[in-house]
Structure formats: C-alpha cells, structure tokens
C-alpha cells in the first residue's frame, strides 16, 4: 500500500479523537464564510445562539470521545484531556452569554467575535491533549493568536487597541522563548523525538552528559509557559490586557486560556520533564511564591475592579502552580482541576455583576460598588458570595478547593510554599472584603440600577446557587475529587 494512502487511512482512523475541536473549526469557518454573507448586518446577534449550540455539540462530543492516542502519538484522549476540555468549553459558553449585554449596547455584534472564540477554544482543546512538544507549540499559538484579536476587539477604543498590542508583543516574545527551549530539549534528547514520554526517557539518560543544555531548555520552556499563565515575573501583560479588553473577554482570559495552559503545564512537566524534576522544581517554586506575594500585594493598591481581579488572578495562578510542583501528577491534576472548576464559577458570577454595572456607565472602579446593597440587595449578596469564596473563607466553596490544594502541597513536603500561600490568602481577604465593605457599609453614590437582563440574571443566579450548593457539600466534594480517574 502506498505511503500516502497509509497516511490518509491513519488520519481517518484518528479523526474521532479530535471530533470536538474539529466541530469548532468547521463551524467557525462556515460562520465566517459563507454564513456571514447570507445574514443581513442587522441580524448579527443571531450568531450568539448558534455559537452556544456549537459549543453544546462540541461538549457532547468531547464527553463521549473514547480514550486513545493518535496522530503519531501527538495527541491523546484520556480523563485528563476530557476534564480540562470541558472546563474550557464551559468558560467559552459563559463568555458568549456574558457578551450579549455589552455587545448589544456598543452595537458591536459581529460574526468574527464568535468565530474567534470558537477557533481559540479549538486550540485549547487540542492543547490539553497534546503529547508532543510540536503539537503543544502549535496549539498554544492557535489559542493565543485568536485571543490577541479578541483583546483588541473594541477597535474604536484606544485602551483596547493598546492592550491588544502589548499582549501580542509580549506573547510573541514568549512564544519565541518557548520554541527555542523546545529546540534545546530536542537537541539534548539526541535530536530524535519531541514526544513527551520518549523525551522524558532520553533526558533521563542525557542529564549527566548535557546537563547545561537540558537545564537551559527546561528553563526556557518554563519561562514560555509562565508567560502564558501570567505568573510573576512574566505577568506584565495581564493587568493591561484585563483592563483594556471587553469585559466578557476579560472573564474569558481569566478562565479558559489559564485552564488550557495549566493543563499543558501539568502534562509537559509531569510527563515530559519528570525525569529532570530537580532542574525545574526550584525555579517554579520561586515563580509560584512570587506570584502569590506580588499578585496579592499589588491587588491591594488597585482602584480599578478589573485590574484588581487581574492581580488576584496572578495570585491564584501561584496557588495552582503548587499542583504542578507535586511529584504526584495524578494528585496535582485533580487539585488543579478542582480549583479551576470552583474558580470558573466564582469569576463568572463576579464578572456578570461587573458587566451589569457597566451597563449604567459604572463598574470600572471599586467606588462604583458603594452602597450596592441598598440599590440592589440580591446583586450585592451574590457579589459578596463570590468575593468571600474567592478569598477562600470557610465554609464557602472556594475554601474547599484551596484546602485540597494546600493539603496536597503539605503531603509533598512543600512547607515553605504552603506557609506563603496561607499568609498571602490572608492578604487576599483584605481586598476581597474591601469590596464587601463598600457594598454594605458605604453610602451609595451611583444611579439606581435597572433590573438584570435575562442572560446576566441566569449567570449570576446559577453561579451563586452552585457556589452555595457546593458549599453545603464541600466535604463530599473533596472525597469525590480523590476518586477522579485521569489516566
């Protein structure tokens, strides 16, 4: 049988493994052309429910994809892959729902917006299943290129354009570092493979002969990934991108790309670089500690709610890196996935409240939350739940995911990092409680708020309800997390 025919048959055999991402790519392409040509300009809002339908189909395909490896062992489907793919898809779904009030108010409904979300999500779904450094790199770039454009989506606002350009320049720089690190690891492994499992074995043998080459490659890959998750000191793009991007995209940035990049972090370092754990554990520990400290301390000084949440997100990445540092890949993956799940619920609800306030010309500064309890009591209550849960105050849901992560870190002997995490969590409570203080103990200064629209009301209600329900079943949630089978 000719080689081309064998290759074609192999591709057809492996296509079911990526049925979820393929659905997203196909739908996004049809939406851009010819779908957009057939739809009048005043009917662009119709793409929102269509996008939600595509996301639901993709989620169903992801959930029902059988375990397997394909494309010359460059992509693998297992419980780990499905779990993080579903997290990213849920984040995209919530983003589309949150986008409707702002896009309608600004008259910025375009098919490109939804197509870019689908393309970026496709890159994320490929990234979490990538088992080769080449497929990791191309998935990262597919995800990032779409998000650069989404950050600068509001073309008439200088702040949005500036944020997009900064994000693009620093993102391109980090991609170059990541690619150079991959090339060094390829050379250190003998120049024969970039597959994570095979590379891990090669590096274990090459460490004594090419220790400097291995360390340089590992360090560069670590820096590249640290840029993608906005960990200190590679976080410079994050506050500006969060503040300048459309608020629904800010919410998307804080959830989906972080989930995908952390999944790749876990797989690359837990599988491909496990044999050289000593080369990257100390630098990553420093990055985690710096992220927790600087993220929380810098958040104390912010007057913009979006910048405060940006620095808060940096601190949360520091906490989640404790799971990457774990010598137990399975336990680390469980802890990070559970943390991301609860984080997604809390962030979605908080950003829904912010978007509602922005509908009245407020919601940019912390002072806009003054007296919210008198203006909209239920909205203030929901925001209080989200803030207290993000702070990890017991017995709210955020406490249990944090407890599980810190417990794992202690079991792994990471006493210093866990101590830093606990102390910085106390610092975080200061600025989260500051928002609660403004809502309940300060006189209102803004205008009377209108009732929530359907999309925002559903988002705030469902996320707040899930946080409260999760709080009631917190101990059972921890027991369930320990039974998750990834591999």
Number of C-alpha atoms within 10 A of each C-alpha: 5 6 8 9 10 11 12 11 11 14 14 11 12 17 13 16 25 21 16 28 25 18 19 24 20 13 20 23 17 12 21 16 12 10 14 18 10 9 14 8 12 10 11 16 17 13 22 20 12 14 24 18 13 20 24 16 15 23 22 13 19 24 16 13 17 14 13 13 17 18 16 12 15 19 23 21 22 17 17 22 26 23 21 27 30 19 21 27 23 19 25 28 22 22 26 22 20 27 23 18 21 18 17 11 10 10 12 16 22 19 22 18 19 24 22 22 24 28 24 28 29 26 26 32 28 31 30 30 28 28 27 24 25 18 20 23 16 16 23 24 19 18 25 22 17 19 24 22 21 25 29 26 20 19 12 9 12 12 17 23 21 17 22 25 17 18 23 21 13 17 20 15 13 21 22 15 21 25 19 17 24 21 18 20 28 21 18 25 24 13 13 12 17 22 22 24 17 15 26 23 17 21 25 15 15 16 18 10 11 14 15 12 18 25 20 17 24 23 19 21 28 21 22 23 23 25 24 24 25 24 30 23 15 19 19 15 20 26 21 19 29 28 22 25 27 21 23 28 24 23 28 28 25 26 25 26 25 20 27 29 22 27 25 26 22 24 26 25 23 24 19 24 23 22 18 20 16 11 18 18 16 12 14 21 19 15 22 29 26 19 29 33 22 20 27 27 19 16 25 19 11 17 13 17 21 26 23 24 26 28 27 28 29 29 30 26 27 29 28 24 26 26 27 28 24 25 15 13 19 18 21 22 25 23 29 26 23 21 25 24 22 22 22 23 27 26 21 26 29 24 27 30 21 22 23 23 20 16 16 13 12 18 20 19 15 18 19 23 28 21 22 27 22 17 19 16 14 14 23 21 17 21 27 22 25 29 25 23 26 27 24 21 18 14 16 23 31 29 21 25 25 26 17 21 25 24 15 21 25 16 10 15 12 17 13 13 21 20 14 17 24 17 13 21 22 15 18 27 19 16 22 22 15 14 22 23 15 19 28 19 14 16 14 19 13 17 11 12 14 12 11 18 11 10 17 23 17 16 21 25 15 15 24 23 15 16 24 19 13 19 20 14 14 21 13 11 17 16 11 10 16 13 9 15 11 15 10
